Amino acid sequence: MKPLLVVFVFLFLWDPVLAGINSLSSEMHKKCYKNGICRLECYESEMLVAYCMFQLECCVKGNPAP
């Protein structure tokens, strides 16, 4: 019974239809500093320019100059 409850809670929190109810989902993929996007972690082809709420990273395409 417990695993079923855990799966149900996980599906409820990450359902895109209910994104407005879950504050973390509403913050993800939000526009941020210098045309960036809030994500859990930046890709290798992106650079971190700031932090969003809930310690999400604000990522911008491109790498910094060496």
All heavy atoms as TSV, in Angstrom:
chain	resi	resn	atom	element	x	y	z
A	1	MET	N	N	0.823	-1.197	0.000
A	1	MET	CA	C	0.000	0.000	0.000
A	1	MET	C	C	0.865	1.259	0.000
A	1	MET	O	O	0.533	2.220	-0.661
A	1	MET	CB	C	-0.927	-0.049	1.222
A	1	MET	CG	C	-1.884	1.084	1.301
A	1	MET	SD	S	-3.103	0.929	-0.006
A	1	MET	CE	C	-4.050	2.370	0.263
A	2	LYS	N	N	1.967	1.221	0.761
A	2	LYS	CA	C	2.837	2.384	0.850
A	2	LYS	C	C	3.476	2.743	-0.505
A	2	LYS	O	O	3.496	3.914	-0.867
A	2	LYS	CB	C	3.917	2.142	1.883
A	2	LYS	CG	C	4.085	3.265	2.851
A	2	LYS	CD	C	5.131	2.935	3.883
A	2	LYS	CE	C	4.833	3.682	5.148
A	2	LYS	NZ	N	5.811	3.433	6.175
A	3	PRO	N	N	3.998	1.773	-1.273
A	3	PRO	CA	C	4.570	2.119	-2.578
A	3	PRO	C	C	3.547	2.751	-3.514
A	3	PRO	O	O	3.874	3.655	-4.279
A	3	PRO	CB	C	5.078	0.792	-3.133
A	3	PRO	CG	C	5.296	-0.073	-1.948
A	3	PRO	CD	C	4.261	0.354	-0.948
A	4	LEU	N	N	2.314	2.285	-3.455
A	4	LEU	CA	C	1.260	2.858	-4.287
A	4	LEU	C	C	1.013	4.314	-3.912
A	4	LEU	O	O	0.843	5.167	-4.781
A	4	LEU	CB	C	-0.025	2.045	-4.138
A	4	LEU	CG	C	-1.203	2.508	-4.984
A	4	LEU	CD1	C	-0.853	2.396	-6.469
A	4	LEU	CD2	C	-2.429	1.690	-4.661
A	5	LEU	N	N	1.035	4.615	-2.638
A	5	LEU	CA	C	0.848	5.983	-2.172
A	5	LEU	C	C	1.996	6.875	-2.640
A	5	LEU	O	O	1.775	8.001	-3.087
A	5	LEU	CB	C	0.737	6.015	-0.644
A	5	LEU	CG	C	0.545	7.390	-0.022
A	5	LEU	CD1	C	-0.780	7.987	-0.464
A	5	LEU	CD2	C	0.608	7.296	1.486
A	6	VAL	N	N	3.229	6.379	-2.568
A	6	VAL	CA	C	4.400	7.140	-3.011
A	6	VAL	C	C	4.301	7.437	-4.506
A	6	VAL	O	O	4.548	8.563	-4.953
A	6	VAL	CB	C	5.702	6.377	-2.680
A	6	VAL	CG1	C	6.893	7.027	-3.352
A	6	VAL	CG2	C	5.895	6.296	-1.179
A	7	VAL	N	N	3.920	6.451	-5.298
A	7	VAL	CA	C	3.769	6.652	-6.751
A	7	VAL	C	C	2.677	7.670	-7.034
A	7	VAL	O	O	2.839	8.554	-7.877
A	7	VAL	CB	C	3.471	5.304	-7.454
A	7	VAL	CG1	C	3.055	5.517	-8.894
A	7	VAL	CG2	C	4.678	4.388	-7.380
A	8	PHE	N	N	1.562	7.577	-6.335
A	8	PHE	CA	C	0.475	8.522	-6.536
A	8	PHE	C	C	0.904	9.952	-6.210
A	8	PHE	O	O	0.620	10.882	-6.952
A	8	PHE	CB	C	-0.733	8.128	-5.675
A	8	PHE	CG	C	-1.880	9.083	-5.792
A	8	PHE	CD1	C	-2.656	9.123	-6.931
A	8	PHE	CD2	C	-2.169	9.965	-4.760
A	8	PHE	CE1	C	-3.699	10.022	-7.050
A	8	PHE	CE2	C	-3.214	10.866	-4.856
A	8	PHE	CZ	C	-3.982	10.884	-6.013
A	9	VAL	N	N	1.604	10.134	-5.103
A	9	VAL	CA	C	2.072	11.474	-4.714
A	9	VAL	C	C	3.051	12.011	-5.761
A	9	VAL	O	O	2.973	13.175	-6.147
A	9	VAL	CB	C	2.713	11.439	-3.308
A	9	VAL	CG1	C	3.451	12.722	-3.014
A	9	VAL	CG2	C	1.655	11.174	-2.265
A	10	PHE	N	N	3.968	11.180	-6.220
A	10	PHE	CA	C	4.932	11.611	-7.242
A	10	PHE	C	C	4.216	12.050	-8.519
A	10	PHE	O	O	4.518	13.097	-9.085
A	10	PHE	CB	C	5.913	10.475	-7.549
A	10	PHE	CG	C	6.918	10.825	-8.594
A	10	PHE	CD1	C	8.016	11.611	-8.286
A	10	PHE	CD2	C	6.765	10.376	-9.887
A	10	PHE	CE1	C	8.943	11.950	-9.251
A	10	PHE	CE2	C	7.684	10.706	-10.867
A	10	PHE	CZ	C	8.771	11.486	-10.549
A	11	LEU	N	N	3.268	11.260	-8.991
A	11	LEU	CA	C	2.531	11.623	-10.204
A	11	LEU	C	C	1.716	12.895	-10.014
A	11	LEU	O	O	1.613	13.715	-10.926
A	11	LEU	CB	C	1.617	10.469	-10.628
A	11	LEU	CG	C	2.334	9.230	-11.159
A	11	LEU	CD1	C	1.327	8.119	-11.420
A	11	LEU	CD2	C	3.126	9.544	-12.405
A	12	PHE	N	N	1.159	13.081	-8.840
A	12	PHE	CA	C	0.383	14.280	-8.569
A	12	PHE	C	C	1.263	15.525	-8.597
A	12	PHE	O	O	0.903	16.548	-9.163
A	12	PHE	CB	C	-0.314	14.158	-7.209
A	12	PHE	CG	C	-1.045	15.404	-6.810
A	12	PHE	CD1	C	-2.267	15.716	-7.362
A	12	PHE	CD2	C	-0.496	16.274	-5.891
A	12	PHE	CE1	C	-2.945	16.866	-7.004
A	12	PHE	CE2	C	-1.164	17.432	-5.521
A	12	PHE	CZ	C	-2.386	17.726	-6.082
A	13	LEU	N	N	2.451	15.454	-8.007
A	13	LEU	CA	C	3.317	16.631	-7.921
A	13	LEU	C	C	3.937	17.003	-9.258
A	13	LEU	O	O	4.256	18.158	-9.491
A	13	LEU	CB	C	4.420	16.393	-6.889
A	13	LEU	CG	C	3.945	16.299	-5.447
A	13	LEU	CD1	C	5.108	15.977	-4.535
A	13	LEU	CD2	C	3.243	17.563	-5.010
A	14	TRP	N	N	4.139	16.059	-10.147
A	14	TRP	CA	C	4.810	16.355	-11.421
A	14	TRP	C	C	3.861	16.413	-12.605
A	14	TRP	O	O	4.282	16.555	-13.733
A	14	TRP	CB	C	5.909	15.331	-11.674
A	14	TRP	CG	C	7.013	15.507	-10.696
A	14	TRP	CD1	C	7.281	14.733	-9.620
A	14	TRP	CD2	C	7.978	16.553	-10.660
A	14	TRP	NE1	N	8.349	15.227	-8.924
A	14	TRP	CE2	C	8.802	16.346	-9.536
A	14	TRP	CE3	C	8.234	17.662	-11.472
A	14	TRP	CZ2	C	9.851	17.187	-9.206
A	14	TRP	CZ3	C	9.285	18.498	-11.132
A	14	TRP	CH2	C	10.076	18.264	-10.024
A	15	ASP	N	N	2.580	16.320	-12.392
A	15	ASP	CA	C	1.611	16.371	-13.480
A	15	ASP	C	C	1.571	17.789	-14.051
A	15	ASP	O	O	1.301	18.751	-13.338
A	15	ASP	CB	C	0.230	15.977	-12.959
A	15	ASP	CG	C	-0.780	15.806	-14.069
A	15	ASP	OD1	O	-0.404	15.947	-15.245
A	15	ASP	OD2	O	-1.939	15.513	-13.753
A	16	PRO	N	N	1.850	17.967	-15.351
A	16	PRO	CA	C	1.867	19.319	-15.931
A	16	PRO	C	C	0.514	20.019	-15.871
A	16	PRO	O	O	0.450	21.248	-15.867
A	16	PRO	CB	C	2.304	19.100	-17.375
A	16	PRO	CG	C	2.259	17.650	-17.627
A	16	PRO	CD	C	2.213	16.950	-16.308
A	17	VAL	N	N	-0.571	19.273	-15.808
A	17	VAL	CA	C	-1.893	19.899	-15.709
A	17	VAL	C	C	-2.036	20.621	-14.383
A	17	VAL	O	O	-2.668	21.667	-14.296
A	17	VAL	CB	C	-2.989	18.822	-15.872
A	17	VAL	CG1	C	-4.363	19.399	-15.627
A	17	VAL	CG2	C	-2.905	18.190	-17.249
A	18	LEU	N	N	-1.400	20.099	-13.330
A	18	LEU	CA	C	-1.505	20.689	-11.996
A	18	LEU	C	C	-0.307	21.564	-11.656
A	18	LEU	O	O	-0.026	21.817	-10.503
A	18	LEU	CB	C	-1.642	19.567	-10.959
A	18	LEU	CG	C	-2.851	18.655	-11.146
A	18	LEU	CD1	C	-2.786	17.501	-10.168
A	18	LEU	CD2	C	-4.135	19.426	-10.988
A	19	ALA	N	N	0.398	22.048	-12.660
A	19	ALA	CA	C	1.615	22.822	-12.430
A	19	ALA	C	C	1.350	24.101	-11.629
A	19	ALA	O	O	2.202	24.553	-10.885
A	19	ALA	CB	C	2.274	23.173	-13.754
A	20	GLY	N	N	0.193	24.679	-11.776
A	20	GLY	CA	C	-0.124	25.892	-11.033
A	20	GLY	C	C	-0.278	25.651	-9.549
A	20	GLY	O	O	-0.069	26.548	-8.746
A	21	ILE	N	N	-0.643	24.446	-9.154
A	21	ILE	CA	C	-0.825	24.123	-7.744
A	21	ILE	C	C	0.517	23.869	-7.070
A	21	ILE	O	O	0.756	24.310	-5.962
A	21	ILE	CB	C	-1.744	22.888	-7.601
A	21	ILE	CG1	C	-3.128	23.221	-8.138
A	21	ILE	CG2	C	-1.815	22.426	-6.155
A	21	ILE	CD1	C	-4.062	22.031	-8.208
A	22	ASN	N	N	1.407	23.172	-7.747
A	22	ASN	CA	C	2.720	22.850	-7.190
A	22	ASN	C	C	3.679	24.007	-7.463
A	22	ASN	O	O	3.981	24.306	-8.615
A	22	ASN	CB	C	3.238	21.553	-7.810
A	22	ASN	CG	C	4.556	21.123	-7.240
A	22	ASN	OD1	O	5.111	21.777	-6.361
A	22	ASN	ND2	N	5.084	20.042	-7.755
A	23	SER	N	N	4.192	24.640	-6.444
A	23	SER	CA	C	5.031	25.828	-6.631
A	23	SER	C	C	6.353	25.510	-7.313
A	23	SER	O	O	6.876	26.328	-8.057
A	23	SER	CB	C	5.265	26.517	-5.297
A	23	SER	OG	O	5.856	25.616	-4.386
A	24	LEU	N	N	6.946	24.338	-7.100
A	24	LEU	CA	C	8.199	23.978	-7.764
A	24	LEU	C	C	7.983	23.815	-9.261
A	24	LEU	O	O	8.782	24.288	-10.065
A	24	LEU	CB	C	8.779	22.695	-7.171
A	24	LEU	CG	C	10.093	22.207	-7.791
A	24	LEU	CD1	C	11.196	23.240	-7.583
A	24	LEU	CD2	C	10.503	20.880	-7.195
A	25	SER	N	N	6.898	23.195	-9.664
A	25	SER	CA	C	6.614	23.007	-11.081
A	25	SER	C	C	6.381	24.347	-11.773
A	25	SER	O	O	6.755	24.520	-12.926
A	25	SER	CB	C	5.390	22.118	-11.273
A	25	SER	OG	O	5.676	20.815	-10.879
A	26	SER	N	N	5.768	25.285	-11.087
A	26	SER	CA	C	5.513	26.582	-11.704
A	26	SER	C	C	6.800	27.387	-11.861
A	26	SER	O	O	6.892	28.249	-12.721
A	26	SER	CB	C	4.476	27.369	-10.899
A	26	SER	OG	O	4.978	27.666	-9.623
A	27	GLU	N	N	7.806	27.126	-11.037
A	27	GLU	CA	C	9.090	27.824	-11.149
A	27	GLU	C	C	9.955	27.243	-12.259
A	27	GLU	O	O	10.743	27.950	-12.863
A	27	GLU	CB	C	9.867	27.734	-9.831
A	27	GLU	CG	C	9.562	28.814	-8.852
A	27	GLU	CD	C	9.831	30.211	-9.376
A	27	GLU	OE1	O	10.951	30.511	-9.821
A	27	GLU	OE2	O	8.905	31.017	-9.340
A	28	MET	N	N	9.845	25.946	-12.518
A	28	MET	CA	C	10.674	25.314	-13.540
A	28	MET	C	C	10.290	25.832	-14.915
A	28	MET	O	O	9.127	26.055	-15.204
A	28	MET	CB	C	10.531	23.793	-13.490
A	28	MET	CG	C	11.227	23.204	-12.299
A	28	MET	SD	S	11.219	21.424	-12.292
A	28	MET	CE	C	12.250	21.072	-13.681
A	29	HIS	N	N	11.262	26.020	-15.766
A	29	HIS	CA	C	11.107	26.503	-17.134
A	29	HIS	C	C	10.590	27.931	-17.197
A	29	HIS	O	O	10.079	28.359	-18.213
A	29	HIS	CB	C	10.223	25.559	-17.956
A	29	HIS	CG	C	10.690	24.147	-17.921
A	29	HIS	ND1	N	11.863	23.737	-18.508
A	29	HIS	CD2	C	10.179	23.046	-17.343
A	29	HIS	CE1	C	12.030	22.443	-18.302
A	29	HIS	NE2	N	11.032	21.997	-17.589
A	30	LYS	N	N	10.717	28.662	-16.116
A	30	LYS	CA	C	10.329	30.069	-16.059
A	30	LYS	C	C	11.488	30.902	-16.599
A	30	LYS	O	O	12.646	30.573	-16.396
A	30	LYS	CB	C	10.040	30.425	-14.603
A	30	LYS	CG	C	9.512	31.803	-14.389
A	30	LYS	CD	C	9.203	31.984	-12.907
A	30	LYS	CE	C	8.714	33.368	-12.629
A	30	LYS	NZ	N	8.483	33.572	-11.208
A	31	LYS	N	N	11.188	31.978	-17.285
A	31	LYS	CA	C	12.234	32.868	-17.792
A	31	LYS	C	C	12.905	33.581	-16.627
A	31	LYS	O	O	12.259	33.934	-15.649
A	31	LYS	CB	C	11.642	33.920	-18.744
A	31	LYS	CG	C	11.101	33.334	-20.030
A	31	LYS	CD	C	12.224	32.900	-20.927
A	31	LYS	CE	C	11.652	32.367	-22.230
A	31	LYS	NZ	N	12.649	31.799	-23.092
A	32	CYS	N	N	14.215	33.767	-16.737
A	32	CYS	CA	C	14.950	34.435	-15.671
A	32	CYS	C	C	16.012	35.343	-16.286
A	32	CYS	O	O	15.976	35.643	-17.471
A	32	CYS	CB	C	15.563	33.408	-14.719
A	32	CYS	SG	S	16.659	32.226	-15.508
A	33	TYR	N	N	16.976	35.731	-15.521
A	33	TYR	CA	C	18.036	36.676	-15.844
A	33	TYR	C	C	18.636	36.466	-17.238
A	33	TYR	O	O	19.048	35.370	-17.578
A	33	TYR	CB	C	19.109	36.540	-14.764
A	33	TYR	CG	C	20.274	37.490	-14.883
A	33	TYR	CD1	C	20.133	38.815	-14.516
A	33	TYR	CD2	C	21.494	37.049	-15.349
A	33	TYR	CE1	C	21.198	39.679	-14.605
A	33	TYR	CE2	C	22.570	37.907	-15.446
A	33	TYR	CZ	C	22.414	39.227	-15.077
A	33	TYR	OH	O	23.472	40.076	-15.173
A	34	LYS	N	N	18.684	37.523	-18.050
A	34	LYS	CA	C	19.289	37.515	-19.396
A	34	LYS	C	C	18.755	36.401	-20.296
A	34	LYS	O	O	19.510	35.655	-20.897
A	34	LYS	CB	C	20.806	37.430	-19.294
A	34	LYS	CG	C	21.442	38.651	-18.688
A	34	LYS	CD	C	22.929	38.659	-18.918
A	34	LYS	CE	C	23.521	39.927	-18.341
A	34	LYS	NZ	N	24.925	40.083	-18.636
A	35	ASN	N	N	17.439	36.284	-20.404
A	35	ASN	CA	C	16.793	35.299	-21.272
A	35	ASN	C	C	17.118	33.858	-20.901
A	35	ASN	O	O	17.131	32.982	-21.761
A	35	ASN	CB	C	17.126	35.540	-22.743
A	35	ASN	CG	C	16.012	36.230	-23.468
A	35	ASN	OD1	O	14.910	36.371	-22.945
A	35	ASN	ND2	N	16.293	36.667	-24.671
A	36	GLY	N	N	17.386	33.595	-19.655
A	36	GLY	CA	C	17.680	32.239	-19.197
A	36	GLY	C	C	16.413	31.487	-18.844
A	36	GLY	O	O	15.317	32.033	-18.878
A	37	ILE	N	N	16.582	30.216	-18.508
A	37	ILE	CA	C	15.472	29.362	-18.115
A	37	ILE	C	C	15.834	28.683	-16.799
A	37	ILE	O	O	16.946	28.197	-16.638
A	37	ILE	CB	C	15.190	28.303	-19.197
A	37	ILE	CG1	C	14.703	28.978	-20.464
A	37	ILE	CG2	C	14.163	27.294	-18.720
A	37	ILE	CD1	C	14.399	28.007	-21.592
A	38	CYS	N	N	14.892	28.649	-15.864
A	38	CYS	CA	C	15.103	27.980	-14.582
A	38	CYS	C	C	15.009	26.469	-14.776
A	38	CYS	O	O	14.046	25.981	-15.362
A	38	CYS	CB	C	14.053	28.423	-13.566
A	38	CYS	SG	S	14.172	30.150	-13.126
A	39	ARG	N	N	16.034	25.746	-14.306
A	39	ARG	CA	C	16.065	24.284	-14.407
A	39	ARG	C	C	16.678	23.720	-13.139
A	39	ARG	O	O	17.306	24.434	-12.375
A	39	ARG	CB	C	16.938	23.844	-15.576
A	39	ARG	CG	C	16.389	24.261	-16.891
A	39	ARG	CD	C	17.073	23.527	-17.985
A	39	ARG	NE	N	16.481	24.004	-19.232
A	39	ARG	CZ	C	17.038	23.943	-20.376
A	39	ARG	NH1	N	18.224	23.419	-20.501
A	39	ARG	NH2	N	16.439	24.397	-21.439
A	40	LEU	N	N	16.544	22.393	-12.977
A	40	LEU	CA	C	17.172	21.730	-11.843
A	40	LEU	C	C	18.685	21.775	-11.981
A	40	LEU	O	O	19.408	21.939	-11.009
A	40	LEU	CB	C	16.715	20.268	-11.744
A	40	LEU	CG	C	15.262	20.077	-11.335
A	40	LEU	CD1	C	14.880	18.615	-11.455
A	40	LEU	CD2	C	15.023	20.582	-9.933
A	41	GLU	N	N	19.184	21.639	-13.216
A	41	GLU	CA	C	20.624	21.640	-13.471
A	41	GLU	C	C	20.862	22.086	-14.908
A	41	GLU	O	O	20.137	21.694	-15.813
A	41	GLU	CB	C	21.154	20.221	-13.272
A	41	GLU	CG	C	22.646	20.103	-13.348
A	41	GLU	CD	C	23.108	18.683	-13.024
A	41	GLU	OE1	O	22.589	18.101	-12.063
A	41	GLU	OE2	O	23.979	18.206	-13.755
A	42	CYS	N	N	21.892	22.900	-15.135
A	42	CYS	CA	C	22.208	23.363	-16.482
A	42	CYS	C	C	22.840	22.238	-17.304
A	42	CYS	O	O	23.555	21.394	-16.776
A	42	CYS	CB	C	23.183	24.543	-16.434
A	42	CYS	SG	S	22.488	26.027	-15.682
A	43	TYR	N	N	22.565	22.259	-18.606
A	43	TYR	CA	C	23.204	21.306	-19.513
A	43	TYR	C	C	24.649	21.717	-19.748
A	43	TYR	O	O	25.049	22.835	-19.405
A	43	TYR	CB	C	22.470	21.270	-20.859
A	43	TYR	CG	C	21.032	20.812	-20.760
A	43	TYR	CD1	C	20.018	21.542	-21.365
A	43	TYR	CD2	C	20.687	19.651	-20.081
A	43	TYR	CE1	C	18.702	21.127	-21.293
A	43	TYR	CE2	C	19.370	19.231	-20.004
A	43	TYR	CZ	C	18.394	19.970	-20.613
A	43	TYR	OH	O	17.089	19.560	-20.539
A	44	GLU	N	N	25.445	20.838	-20.364
A	44	GLU	CA	C	26.854	21.154	-20.639
A	44	GLU	C	C	26.991	22.309	-21.625
A	44	GLU	O	O	27.981	23.026	-21.602
A	44	GLU	CB	C	27.570	19.918	-21.183
A	44	GLU	CG	C	27.826	18.876	-20.125
A	44	GLU	CD	C	28.606	17.692	-20.653
A	44	GLU	OE1	O	29.304	17.839	-21.669
A	44	GLU	OE2	O	28.509	16.628	-20.036
A	45	SER	N	N	26.022	22.485	-22.504
A	45	SER	CA	C	26.090	23.551	-23.505
A	45	SER	C	C	25.553	24.877	-22.973
A	45	SER	O	O	25.403	25.834	-23.715
A	45	SER	CB	C	25.306	23.148	-24.754
A	45	SER	OG	O	23.936	22.968	-24.424
A	46	GLU	N	N	25.251	24.942	-21.677
A	46	GLU	CA	C	24.718	26.156	-21.063
A	46	GLU	C	C	25.613	26.607	-19.920
A	46	GLU	O	O	26.447	25.846	-19.436
A	46	GLU	CB	C	23.314	25.891	-20.515
A	46	GLU	CG	C	22.316	25.516	-21.554
A	46	GLU	CD	C	20.975	25.153	-20.966
A	46	GLU	OE1	O	20.920	24.664	-19.819
A	46	GLU	OE2	O	19.979	25.351	-21.658
A	47	MET	N	N	25.423	27.863	-19.521
A	47	MET	CA	C	26.163	28.347	-18.359
A	47	MET	C	C	25.179	28.860	-17.313
A	47	MET	O	O	24.102	29.341	-17.632
A	47	MET	CB	C	27.160	29.421	-18.750
A	47	MET	CG	C	26.597	30.695	-19.263
A	47	MET	SD	S	27.944	31.837	-19.633
A	47	MET	CE	C	27.035	33.209	-20.256
A	48	LEU	N	N	25.593	28.740	-16.079
A	48	LEU	CA	C	24.802	29.190	-14.942
A	48	LEU	C	C	25.044	30.681	-14.753
A	48	LEU	O	O	26.177	31.122	-14.637
A	48	LEU	CB	C	25.222	28.416	-13.693
A	48	LEU	CG	C	24.662	28.873	-12.362
A	48	LEU	CD1	C	23.168	28.611	-12.314
A	48	LEU	CD2	C	25.362	28.148	-11.237
A	49	VAL	N	N	23.970	31.479	-14.758
A	49	VAL	CA	C	24.122	32.923	-14.590
A	49	VAL	C	C	23.508	33.441	-13.289
A	49	VAL	O	O	23.859	34.524	-12.839
A	49	VAL	CB	C	23.538	33.705	-15.795
A	49	VAL	CG1	C	24.359	33.461	-17.035
A	49	VAL	CG2	C	22.096	33.357	-16.040
A	50	ALA	N	N	22.582	32.680	-12.724
A	50	ALA	CA	C	21.935	33.105	-11.479
A	50	ALA	C	C	21.193	31.909	-10.895
A	50	ALA	O	O	21.201	30.825	-11.476
A	50	ALA	CB	C	20.958	34.244	-11.749
A	51	TYR	N	N	20.561	32.121	-9.758
A	51	TYR	CA	C	19.739	31.085	-9.149
A	51	TYR	C	C	18.298	31.565	-9.082
A	51	TYR	O	O	18.030	32.741	-8.845
A	51	TYR	CB	C	20.230	30.739	-7.741
A	51	TYR	CG	C	21.459	29.862	-7.754
A	51	TYR	CD1	C	22.725	30.405	-7.597
A	51	TYR	CD2	C	21.346	28.491	-7.940
A	51	TYR	CE1	C	23.856	29.604	-7.622
A	51	TYR	CE2	C	22.464	27.682	-7.969
A	51	TYR	CZ	C	23.714	28.235	-7.806
A	51	TYR	OH	O	24.821	27.436	-7.845
A	52	CYS	N	N	17.378	30.648	-9.301
A	52	CYS	CA	C	15.952	30.932	-9.187
A	52	CYS	C	C	15.484	30.480	-7.802
A	52	CYS	O	O	16.284	30.026	-6.998
A	52	CYS	CB	C	15.189	30.171	-10.270
A	52	CYS	SG	S	15.774	30.495	-11.945
A	53	MET	N	N	14.203	30.562	-7.559
A	53	MET	CA	C	13.651	30.086	-6.290
A	53	MET	C	C	13.853	28.583	-6.168
A	53	MET	O	O	14.021	27.886	-7.169
A	53	MET	CB	C	12.160	30.414	-6.219
A	53	MET	CG	C	11.885	31.892	-6.090
A	53	MET	SD	S	10.129	32.249	-5.995
A	53	MET	CE	C	9.713	31.551	-4.411
A	54	PHE	N	N	13.827	28.059	-4.961
A	54	PHE	CA	C	13.972	26.641	-4.655
A	54	PHE	C	C	15.313	26.089	-5.133
A	54	PHE	O	O	15.425	24.927	-5.470
A	54	PHE	CB	C	12.826	25.820	-5.261
A	54	PHE	CG	C	11.470	26.306	-4.849
A	54	PHE	CD1	C	10.635	26.917	-5.766
A	54	PHE	CD2	C	11.038	26.168	-3.542
A	54	PHE	CE1	C	9.387	27.371	-5.395
A	54	PHE	CE2	C	9.784	26.617	-3.169
A	54	PHE	CZ	C	8.960	27.224	-4.093
A	55	GLN	N	N	16.339	26.927	-5.222
A	55	GLN	CA	C	17.692	26.567	-5.631
A	55	GLN	C	C	17.751	25.973	-7.036
A	55	GLN	O	O	18.593	25.150	-7.349
A	55	GLN	CB	C	18.332	25.633	-4.620
A	55	GLN	CG	C	18.481	26.298	-3.285
A	55	GLN	CD	C	19.506	25.636	-2.416
A	55	GLN	OE1	O	20.058	24.605	-2.741
A	55	GLN	NE2	N	19.790	26.259	-1.296
A	56	LEU	N	N	16.845	26.404	-7.907
A	56	LEU	CA	C	16.923	26.040	-9.318
A	56	LEU	C	C	17.981	26.916	-9.969
A	56	LEU	O	O	18.259	28.018	-9.491
A	56	LEU	CB	C	15.572	26.238	-10.002
A	56	LEU	CG	C	14.439	25.353	-9.516
A	56	LEU	CD1	C	13.130	25.794	-10.170
A	56	LEU	CD2	C	14.714	23.908	-9.830
A	57	GLU	N	N	18.574	26.454	-11.054
A	57	GLU	CA	C	19.624	27.211	-11.726
A	57	GLU	C	C	19.042	27.964	-12.929
A	57	GLU	O	O	18.247	27.420	-13.673
A	57	GLU	CB	C	20.724	26.259	-12.193
A	57	GLU	CG	C	21.410	25.571	-11.049
A	57	GLU	CD	C	22.511	24.613	-11.490
A	57	GLU	OE1	O	22.584	24.292	-12.696
A	57	GLU	OE2	O	23.291	24.186	-10.632
A	58	CYS	N	N	19.470	29.206	-13.094
A	58	CYS	CA	C	19.096	30.001	-14.256
A	58	CYS	C	C	20.159	29.765	-15.322
A	58	CYS	O	O	21.299	30.177	-15.167
A	58	CYS	CB	C	19.011	31.475	-13.875
A	58	CYS	SG	S	18.527	32.520	-15.261
A	59	CYS	N	N	19.790	29.088	-16.401
A	59	CYS	CA	C	20.741	28.659	-17.434
A	59	CYS	C	C	20.564	29.444	-18.720
A	59	CYS	O	O	19.434	29.688	-19.149
A	59	CYS	CB	C	20.557	27.176	-17.723
A	59	CYS	SG	S	20.594	26.149	-16.250
A	60	VAL	N	N	21.682	29.824	-19.339
A	60	VAL	CA	C	21.676	30.527	-20.614
A	60	VAL	C	C	22.501	29.713	-21.595
A	60	VAL	O	O	23.563	29.185	-21.236
A	60	VAL	CB	C	22.275	31.952	-20.451
A	60	VAL	CG1	C	22.376	32.654	-21.779
A	60	VAL	CG2	C	21.445	32.767	-19.498
A	61	LYS	N	N	22.025	29.619	-22.848
A	61	LYS	CA	C	22.770	28.858	-23.853
A	61	LYS	C	C	24.124	29.476	-24.108
A	61	LYS	O	O	24.276	30.684	-24.107
A	61	LYS	CB	C	21.984	28.817	-25.161
A	61	LYS	CG	C	20.770	27.939	-25.093
A	61	LYS	CD	C	20.177	27.752	-26.471
A	61	LYS	CE	C	18.885	26.996	-26.393
A	61	LYS	NZ	N	19.037	25.578	-26.300
A	62	GLY	N	N	25.127	28.621	-24.322
A	62	GLY	CA	C	26.495	29.081	-24.583
A	62	GLY	C	C	27.397	28.848	-23.396
A	62	GLY	O	O	26.936	28.668	-22.286
A	63	ASN	N	N	28.681	28.834	-23.657
A	63	ASN	CA	C	29.681	28.657	-22.607
A	63	ASN	C	C	30.464	29.947	-22.423
A	63	ASN	O	O	30.658	30.697	-23.374
A	63	ASN	CB	C	30.643	27.518	-22.970
A	63	ASN	CG	C	29.974	26.177	-22.843
A	63	ASN	OD1	O	29.203	25.932	-21.946
A	63	ASN	ND2	N	30.288	25.281	-23.767
A	64	PRO	N	N	30.934	30.210	-21.231
A	64	PRO	CA	C	31.717	31.440	-21.020
A	64	PRO	C	C	33.060	31.365	-21.727
A	64	PRO	O	O	33.586	30.275	-21.982
A	64	PRO	CB	C	31.903	31.476	-19.499
A	64	PRO	CG	C	31.723	30.069	-19.060
A	64	PRO	CD	C	30.779	29.440	-20.029
A	65	ALA	N	N	33.589	32.506	-22.082
A	65	ALA	CA	C	34.906	32.553	-22.730
A	65	ALA	C	C	35.983	32.095	-21.736
A	65	ALA	O	O	35.872	32.360	-20.545
A	65	ALA	CB	C	35.203	33.967	-23.193
A	66	PRO	N	N	37.022	31.393	-22.223
A	66	PRO	CA	C	38.085	30.898	-21.305
A	66	PRO	C	C	38.922	32.017	-20.723
A	66	PRO	O	O	38.990	33.101	-21.182
A	66	PRO	CB	C	38.929	30.004	-22.167
A	66	PRO	CG	C	38.546	30.268	-23.583
A	66	PRO	CD	C	37.243	30.991	-23.573
